[in-house]
Amino acid sequence: MMYFLWSLPALTVIGAIASGRVNTTIAAVLGLAAAIPVALFAAPAPFTGAQLAFALERGLWIGWIITPYILGGLLFWQMASQGRPAPAKAGGPGHADPGDPLARRRMLFFACFLIGPFAESATGFGVGMLGTVLLIRPLGLKPREIMVFALLSQTLIPWGAMGSGTLLASAYARVPAAQLALYSMAAVALLMAVWMILFWRTARRAGLQAPASEHRREAGWMAASLALLAAATALLGPETALLAAYGPLIVLRFLLDRRPDRPQARQAARKALPYILVIACLVATRLIPALNRGLAGLADFRPFSDLPGWTPFLHAGSWLIAGALAMAAWQRRPGVLGAQARAAWMTGRHAVLSVFLFAMMAEALAGAGISQAYADGLFASLQDWTILITPLLAGAFGILANSGNAPNSLFMPSQLSLAVQAGLNVPAAAALLHVSGTSMGIFSPVRMSIAAGLAHGRGQERSVYVLLLPFALAAFGILLALALLVVLSGQPPA
């Protein structure tokens, strides 16, 4: 009975989302409303109102750290994108020649695996799908095929929205964000093999088949992209790593594939200039020690020793907001800034509120000792093998919630306790849960609905799910295999 009570917050959130009648924010409100009385009256040890207030304050702090990434990324993207002309038709400057099958195929790869992840990293919220669809729409694909390609832009979600989900997971797991992201890279790279096969099969079905040499070229580009992303993550952290890694790759790929003349190159450079400048500033603040120390010394707020601090002059969200302000000043259009700020809030408000609510719920359950006690019970029953249920729980919940934040907040404290008790690699166990919750979100009904709307494919969601089912099972199989590896690597030799 006690375990059922401890499960009520998670069950409440799952039931609310599965009902399809409420959004994630309302589900988080219900979950927090269930967590508070459970923490106060069913905790394994006395838990006072003052302790609850302290736990909720910790959750608010975590939300405050994450919010500038979300809203700053959205505001910067919208300021940099506003006023641009509509995409040119196929065959126009910078677009694939409709009479060249190889050029069309290369545009498809460029849109799915470079432009889409870059846009998703800058903003989150499915903007990567929008960027991908805008580029591939002139290729004349069927809606069902466009939906699949749009979803493939979501394959690097741990770095999406300026890595805000990974930063949140690292706060729950008490693991440095860069370390968590690097451990996540192993799982992401293995899953990428599944996504590449899905890309090849869908492209062939769409009439954009390519010779084996092009397959090898695409695989080489993907391997190089992931290697550069890993290096950037180690140097810069997950917030700016994808932007710094993929920005130069996008330029190089554009030059190699499009062979632009001088006017086309200048036009492309002008469009990319805001991103180039903000990425250069962010990289400089990370890699120049004197600048890093100087900016950190201006302001550094750390009210909780075991949670991330807030250094406003180093925070990537601050730089993105500053970039948006600079663009408004340069264009001398202050009214546009206000309109875009309101649009950014309307787009990101549910994500922001959900982060605050889920963080407060997670901290309340952890502060009351419920996460630890729940982990103790599972460990007593299943021993080390408890970790094997992580991919199933987090993956299923990530699909339902369309976000890794919910499974991270609900299960990461227990995952941390389980890993410590079993003597397992804590960063590896945390990365397993994080990737399971975020990467499987590609199959979320919410993302599918967005893809269908962008592709004009309403009513075809079921047929796309049938096509994706084998790849979802393969992805779950990889995550289960990784969970088994985490367990076996932590066990002493016989």
N, C-alpha and C positions, 0 to 999 in steps of 0.2 A: 504493500500500500504506500509506503514512504517513497519508494522509487517512482511510483506513478505520480505522486504529488510533485516530486522533483522534476518529472518530465513534463508537467503541465505547461510551462511557458513555451517549450519547443513544440509540443503537440498543438497548442493554441495557434502558434504562428503557422505551422504546417497546415492545419485545418482551414485557417482563414485564407491562405493563399490557394490551397487546392480547391476551395469552393468557387473560385473565380469571381466572387462578388465584391471583393475589396482589393485595393492595391497594396503594395508592400508597406507603405507608410502606415496604413490602418492596421495591417497585420502586426507591425512592430509595436504600435500603441497597445494593441490587445496583449501581445507577448509581455511587454513591460508591466501592464496592469496585472497580469497573472504572476509575474516574477516577484513583485513587491510583497504581496501577502505570503507567498511561499517562502521567501527569504526571511520574513519576520517571524513566521509562526511554525515553519516546518524545517528550519535549518538544523543540521546535526549538532550545533552548539548554539548557545544564546547569541542572538544577533539583535542589537538595539537599533532604535531609530537614528541615533547619532552615527552609528556605523553604516547604516543604510544611506544616510545623507552623504557620508564621505565616499562611499562606493559610487553613488550617482554623480558626485562631483568629478570623480575620476573618469567616468564615462563621458561627461560633458567636455572634459579636457581633451580626450581622444577625438571627439567629434570636432572640436575647435581646430585641432591640428590638421585634420583631413579636409575640412570645408574649403579652404583657399585653393587647394588643388582642383576641386570640382568646379567651383564657380569661376576661378581665375582662368582655368583652361577653356571653359565655355565662352567667357567674355572675350578672351584673346582671339579665339578661333573666329567668332562672329565679327569682331572688328576687322580682322585680317581678310575675311571673306566677303564682307558687305560691299555692295557696289560693283561686284564683278559681273561681267556679261555672262549670259547663259552659255553652257558648253557648246562648242562648235560641233557641227555635224561630222559624221565619219568622213575622213579624208581631208578635213581642215587642218590648219596648222597644229602640230603636236598630237594629232590623232592618227589612228591606224588607217592605212590605205585599204579601202574595202575590197580592192582587187588582189591584195597580197595576203594569202592565208597565214603565212608565217608572221607577218606584222600584226594581224588580228590576234593570233595566239599570244604573241609577246605582250600586246596591250592587255590581254586578259590576265596574264600572270602579274604584270606590273600593277594592275588595279587591285587584284585580290590580295597579294602578299607584300606589297610595298606601300602603295597609297592608302589602302584601307587600314592596315595596322598603324601607320603614321597618324592618320586622322583620329583614329580611336585613342591613341596614346595622348594626343593633345587635348582631347575633350571627353571621350567616353560617350555613353548614352546612345550607341548605335550610329554615331556620325561616320564611323568607318564604313558602315554599310552604304550610307548615302554617297560618300565619295566614290566607292567602288561602282555603284549602280550608275552614277552620272557618267563615268568613264566607259562602261561597257554597254550602255544602252544603245549607242550607235552601231553596235556589232550585229543587231538584228536577231538576238537570241529570244527563245521562248521564255515566258514568265517563270515557269518552273525552274529552268536552268539559271536564270538571273537570281532567283531566290537562293539557290545553293551557293552560287558564287558570292552573293552578298554575305551569307553566313560565314564563308571562309575568311572574310576580312576580320572576323572575331577570334582568330586562333591564337592571339598573343595578349589575351585579356589580363594576365597578371601585370602587364605594363600599361594597361589601359587607364585612361583618366589620370595621367601623370603618376601611375603606379599607386594611386590612393588605396586601392584594395590591398595591395601587398604591404603598404605602410600600416594599415589597420591590422592586418594579420600579424605583422611583426610585433605590434604593441600587445596583442593578446598572447602571443607565444613567448614574449620576452626574449626575442631573438633579433639581432640587428637586421634591418630591412635589406641591406645588400646581401648579407649571408642567406637570408630566406629566399631572395630572388635567384641567387646562384644555384641553390639546391633545387629550386623549382625548375630551373632551366633543363635539368636532365629529363624530367617528366615531360616538359613542353616539347623538347626535341624529339622524344619518342612518339608523342602524339602527333607531331608534325608529319611523320611518315604516313599516318592514317589520313591526315587531311590532304597530303599531296596525292595519294591514290584516289581519294574522292575527287580532287581537282582534275586529274587525268581522265578518270572515267566520265565525269560530267562533260568535260571539254570534247571528248570523243563523241559522246552522244549528241552534243550540240553541233557537230560537223567541223570542229576545230582541232581535229587530230593532228599530231605532230610526229616526226620521225624520232627514233630512239636517241639520236644525237641531241635533239631539242629537250627531250626528257632529262638527259644527263646535264645539259646546260641549266635547266630549271632546278634540278637537285643541287647542282653546284652553287647556284645563286642562293638557294635556301640555306645550305650549309654555311656559306660565307656570311650570310645575314645573321644567323643565329650565333656564330662565333664572334662577330663584331658586337652583337648585342650583349653577349656574355662579358666581353672585355669592357664595354662601356658601363655595364652594371657594376662590375668590380671597381671601376675608377670613379663613377659618378653617383652610384646608387640607382634604384629603380625609378625615381621620379623623372629624370631627364634622359635615361639611358637610351630608350628607343628613339627619341627624337634625334639625339646626337649620332646614333649609329645609322639610322635609316635615312636621315637627311642627305648625307653624302652619297649613299647608295642610290637614292632616287635620282639625284642629279646625274650620276654616272650612267645609270640605266637609261635615262632620258636621252643623254648624248649618244649612247651606243645604238639605241633602237630608233630614234627619230632623226638623227643627223640634222639638227635644225640649222637653218641659215642664221646670219647675224641678227636680223630683226626678231625672229622667233626666239632666239636665245635671250635677247634683251627682254622680251615680253615675259618669258618664263622667269627670268631673274627678278624682275620687278614684283611678280606675284609671290615669289619665294622670299623676298627680302625681309619681311617681318619675322619669319621663322628663323632665317639665318642669323639675324641680329640677336633674337632672344636666346637661341641655342648657344651662340657664342658667349653671351653674358653668363648663362648658367654654367657652361663648361669652365669659364674662367674662374667663377666663384668656387668651383670644386677643386680645380687643379693648381691654382696659384696660391701657395701656402700663405704668403703675406696678406693677400686680399681676403682669403678665407678667414684668417685669424682676425683681421681688422673688422670685417663685417660682423663676425660672431661677437666681437667685443662690444659692438654698439648696443646690442640688446640680446639677452638670452634668458628666457623664462623657463624654469624647471621646477614647478611646484611639487612634482612627484618624482622621486629618485629613480623609480623603475619604469617610468613611462617616457616616451619621446618628449624632448623639450621643444619650445617654439623660439626659433631665431628668425625674426621677421625679415632681416636683411639677407638671409641665406635661403629662406623658404622659396621654393620654386613658384608657389602660388602667388607670392608677392611680386616676383619678377614678371609673371604673366599679367597681373593686374597693372603693373607699371607700364608694360608694353602696350596694353590697351589704352591707357591714359595718354601715352606718347603718340599713338596713332591718332587719337581724337584731337590732340593739340596740333599735330602736323597738318591734319586735314581741316582744322579750324571749323569743326562741326560738333560742338559740345552736345547738341540735341541728339545726335546719333548715339553718343556714348550712353546717355540715359535710356534710350530705347533699347539698345543692345544689352544693357545691364538688366533691364526688366525682362528681356527675352531669356537671358542666361538664367535668371532666377526661376522663371516659369519652367524652363527645361530641366533645371537641376534641383528644384526644391524637394522633390520626393526623395532623391538620392541623399541630399543633405540631411533631411529630417530622419530618414531611415538610419543613416550612420549614427546620429546622436542617440536615437532610441535603442538600436541594437547594442551600441557600446554601453549604454547605461544598464541594459538588461544583463549583458555579459558580466559587467563588473559587480552588479548586485548578487548574481548567483555565485560568482567566484569569491566575493568578499564574505558571503554567508557560509562558505565551505561546502556548498552543494555540488559544485563542479568536481571538487576533490573527492567528496564522498561517493558521487555517482561513478567516478573513475575507479575508486577503490572496489565498489561492488562488481563492476564489469571485469576488473582485473582478477578478482577472487574467483569469478566464474570461468573466464576464458584464458587467464594468464596472458602471456605475450601475444597470443593470437587475437586479442581484442582489436589490435590495430587493423586487422583484415577487414573489419566492417566499415572502416573510415571511408574508402572510396565510394561505397554504396550509399552511406548516409549523406555525405557531403555532396556527392554527385547528384543524387536524387533531389536534394534540397536546393542545390544550385540551379537545377532545371526548373523547379517550381518557382523559386524566388527571382530568377533571372539575375542573380548576383551572387558573388562569393562572400559578400559581407555577412549575410544571414547565417550560413553554415559556419563561417569563421567565428562569429560571436557566440553561437550556441554551443559549438563543439570543440573549439580550440583550447579552452581551459582544461577540459577533460582529456583531450588529446595530449596536452603538455604533461598532465599528471600521470597518464598512462605510460608515456615514454620514459619519464623519470623513474617510475616504479619498476618498469621492466628493464631498465638499463639500456634503453635504445638510444639511437642518435636523435637528439631532440630537434635540431634543424631539419633533418630528413623527414621525421614524422610530421612536423609542422608544415613542411613544403608539400607533403603528400596530401594532407587535408586541404591546403590552400589551392593546389592545382585541381584537385577533384571538384571542389566547389566552383571554381572560376571557369575552368576549361570546358566542363560539361554544360555550362550555361549556353553554349552554342546551340543546344537543342531545346532551349527554353521556348515555350509557347509565345512569350512576349516578343522575343527576338524573331520568331517565325512570323508573327503578325506584322512586325515592322518590315521584314523582308518582303512579305506578300504585298504590303501597301506600296512599297517603293517599286516593286516589279510589276504592279498591276496584276497580281496573281491571286486575288481573293478567291477562296473556294478551292485552291489547289494545295492547301497546307497538308491535307491528309496524304496525298500522293508523294509530296516531298518527304514527309516523315517515313513513309514506306521505303523510299530510296535511301534515307539516312540511317535506317535502323541497323543494318550490318556494321556501319561505321561507328555507331554509338556503342554497340556490343564490343567491337574491337577496342575502342577507347577504354571502356570499363575493364576489359581484360588486361590491358597494359597497366592500368592503375592498380588492379589487384595483384599483378605480378610484382609491381614495385613495392606494394605493401608487404608481400611475402619476403621480398629481399630485405626490407627494413627490419623485419622480425628476425630473419635468419642471421643477418649481419650483427645483430645485437646480442645473440645468444653465445655463451661461451662454448668452445669446442668440447666435444664429449671426451 
